[in-house]
Amino acid sequence: MVYLVPLIIFMDDVSGNVSKQWNKHHAIYMSNASLPHEMLEKKFCVRFVMSSPHAAPMELMHVMSESIDLSMSSNAAESGIIAWDCKFDEEVMLIPSGLFVARDNPMQAEECSHAGLNCNYFCRTCHVGGMKEYKESEVGYNSIFVEGSLQTPEETTSQVCQQFETVLCSGAAGKIAAATMSTGVCDSLSSSLINTLSALAESEVHAKLENELETCHDAINPLLGMNRLNIHLDTLTEILHTVLLGVVKYFWGQTVFLLEKAKLLAVFQTCLALLEMDGLNAPSLNADYICHYKGGLIGKHFKSLAQVMPFAIYDLVLKSILDGWTAIGELVVLIWHTKIDDTESYLAALSRTISNFLNNNGFKEACRLSPTSKTILNMANCLGFPTKILQIQVWCDSLAGASLA
């Protein structure tokens, strides 16, 4: 019997000490995605791969990809691993394959060789965006809410190679910085080499490039060449920061500002305290705490607020604000589903709710919710994986459209 073993690959920075608040380490873990969800929550089902306080994330990932031969196209990924099935009492062949890569949004951007949110093409998944003048125009602004053409690992690798070639030109540092801002491509593994070469005198550059450029492919993000894995599409969006600490947090801040301006915050606090919380399946909301520390709330507060806000503010704010909270509440409930009985109807409801939210709330954070049919389907397949292990509550790849802060 031959089994394909889909792997969940997780890497993020973690604290290396118990007694200190922070001692930054980068750690990599793996899990077998074919296990039942309740088994994935068990500690013994999570495989520790490596950790280091000194090595860069992409250096660790290069070793990881070699260890399972996903990028080397040999041994495990091609020939399989022979093991013994104790249940059926027979020899089996296991073929490992990366399913998706999980972590927070900034780390995922680095693994996609993306420069982040400050470049003109700010999405690691597609080519949404453009120059400042274009995005400020009516056509450009509207295009932000529609996904662009999808990025591919081959295209990203080509852009990194072009940056190596740019080092040969005069004024290389400025040209590389401009290319990064315009294309959004910034490979952390090769950037140190590119920056070193661009800082040298032109005569020294030509001499060193003869040796360095021959091995430039070894200095490029190894995730761009992983078999059976498209790093741009298989880095699932972390919805804790994207939704709860993103759009919900900012919409909460705008709503509180309007309530304070109208001197209605005390009325809102009373309405919130009087709401029946039995149906939330969550700790009861402390209205006094929420209104007193309105600027310091965390994810669990926003998750509950998103579901009760329409009932607490229905006669205190404008209809457009109320409609926005109604759409947010529906969206939060849908993306935190842990069981889907009818996939087709669920996907239709999710896509419709995201569209309604975008139409009701035209601010920048909403651009993260631009849906595509492929990523919605990926979300449906991956929804419900454990939250404690991967430090994200439930990933929703349908939110992997334009990522603009």
Salt bridges, closest charged atoms under 4 A:
ASP13 OD2 - LYS24 NZ 3.69
GLU66 OE2 - HIS62 NE2 3.22
GLU111 OE2 - ARG103 NH1 1.49
GLU155 OE1 - HIS127 NE2 3.09
GLU238 OE2 - HIS241 ND1 2.52
GLU260 OE2 - LYS294 NZ 3.35
ASP323 OD2 - LYS319 NZ 2.84
GLU365 OE1 - ARG368 NE 3.27
